[in-house]
């Protein structure tokens, strides 16, 4: 299982009407989500991965609301018949890009899953 694609597809299915990407597309709109695996460990049978999910919005409020929707979708990923055995929010915070003045929030997750 390629966990990056699995998490990407999960978020995409659970955030109806929201653009979800693995990298920022050229000419991206004001409201979208980026998914990035930032690390992880592997063992026989049980793996873990750390993901950063960035929620962009036209305003800081819109980015914060989208971040809350991302968190709801991520928590649904854990369960006996689901993608992951455990999804834990490591942190989430305002991550506005000061260079481009684009509003975004970032949430970081530790995910445990079977390979």
Residue, then its C-alpha position, 0 to 999 in steps of 0.5 A: x500500500x502506498x500510504x500517500x495515495x491512500x490518504x490523498x484519496x481518502x481526504x478527496x472522497x471525504x471533502x466533497x466539492x473541495x480541491x485536494x492535491x499532493x502538490x500545489x497546482x499552478x493557478x490554484x484557487x483560493x480554497x483547496x487542500x494539500x496533503x504531504x507525507x513528512x515521515x514515517x517508520x516501517x516494520x513487519x505488519x504495522x507502519x506509521x506515517x506523519x502527514x502535514x495537511x494544509x487547508x487554504x482559504x480566501x480568508x483566515x476564517x475560511x482556512x480555519x473552517x476548512x481545517x476543521x473539515x479536514x480534521x473530521x475527515x482524518x478522524x474517520x480514517x481510523x477504525x477496524x474496517x478502515x484505512x488506519x488503525x489509529x489517527x492522532x492529531x499531533x498539532x494544528x495551527x495557523x500557517x499563513x504564508x507571509x510571503x504570498x499573503x495566502x491564508x492557510x492552516x496546517x494540521x499534522x497527523x500521526x497515522x498507524x496502519x497495516x501494510 
